[in-house]
Amino acid sequence: DVQLQASGGGLVQAGGSLRLSCAASGFTFDEYAIGWFRQAPGKEREGVSSIFSDGSTYYADSVKGRFTVSSDIAKNMVYLQMNSLKPEDTAVYYCNALNVWGQGTLVTVSS
């Protein structure tokens, strides 16, 4: 079974940094895209970043220049380095692959 588990969330002040991790299992890790999504209170889930099997990446305009996605194929891990965090980045962050959602991790950015 495909399984994903996001971790690394927490409370941080505006301008701070966090690194989220997504542990993936149950599929050939480097053959599929893995995406990071977030859902803020009262809002729809939105795409934040993705890393594709060829190593290319995607970032939403709202996080470009601040977030960096990377992967460690040997460890079946995907990371989201989040810098210069803003209060509007507050959300539950999820990773997704093959239409399977992992359990999210809460990021709270205080002003």
SVG drawing of the C-alpha trace seen along z (x, -y; Angstrom):
<svg xmlns="http://www.w3.org/2000/svg" viewBox="-14 -40 34 42">
<polyline fill="none" stroke="black" stroke-width="0.4" points="0.0,0.0 1.1,-3.5 1.7,-5.4 2.9,-8.9 3.6,-10.6 4.3,-14.3 6.2,-15.6 8.2,-18.6 5.5,-21.2 5.4,-23.4 5.1,-27.0 7.5,-29.5 7.7,-33.3 7.3,-35.2 10.6,-35.2 11.6,-31.9 12.2,-28.6 10.9,-25.0 11.7,-21.9 8.9,-19.4 9.6,-15.8 7.5,-13.3 8.2,-9.6 6.9,-7.6 6.5,-3.8 4.7,-1.3 5.8,-2.5 8.9,-3.1 9.8,-6.3 11.7,-7.9 9.1,-7.1 6.4,-9.4 5.8,-13.0 5.3,-13.9 3.5,-17.1 3.2,-19.3 -0.2,-20.8 -1.6,-22.9 -5.0,-23.8 -5.5,-26.9 -8.5,-27.2 -11.6,-27.9 -9.8,-27.6 -9.5,-25.0 -6.5,-22.8 -3.9,-24.3 -0.8,-23.0 2.4,-24.4 5.3,-22.5 6.0,-19.3 9.1,-17.3 8.9,-15.2 10.6,-12.0 13.0,-13.8 14.0,-16.1 12.2,-19.1 10.2,-21.1 7.1,-23.3 6.3,-26.1 3.2,-28.1 3.8,-31.8 3.1,-32.5 6.1,-30.4 8.6,-30.9 12.0,-32.0 11.1,-31.0 10.4,-27.3 12.6,-24.6 11.6,-21.0 14.1,-18.2 14.2,-14.4 16.4,-11.7 15.7,-8.7 17.8,-6.3 15.7,-7.2 12.3,-7.5 12.0,-11.0 10.9,-14.3 11.6,-17.5 10.1,-21.0 12.5,-23.7 10.4,-26.7 12.2,-30.0 11.0,-33.5 7.8,-32.2 4.7,-34.4 1.5,-34.2 -0.3,-33.4 1.7,-30.2 -0.2,-28.9 -1.9,-25.7 -1.9,-21.9 0.7,-20.7 0.2,-17.4 2.2,-15.3 0.6,-13.4 1.6,-10.8 -0.5,-8.6 -3.6,-10.4 -2.8,-9.1 -2.8,-11.7 -0.5,-11.4 -1.4,-12.6 -0.8,-16.3 1.5,-18.3 0.4,-21.7 2.5,-24.8 1.7,-27.9 3.5,-31.1 3.0,-33.9 3.2,-37.5"/>
</svg>
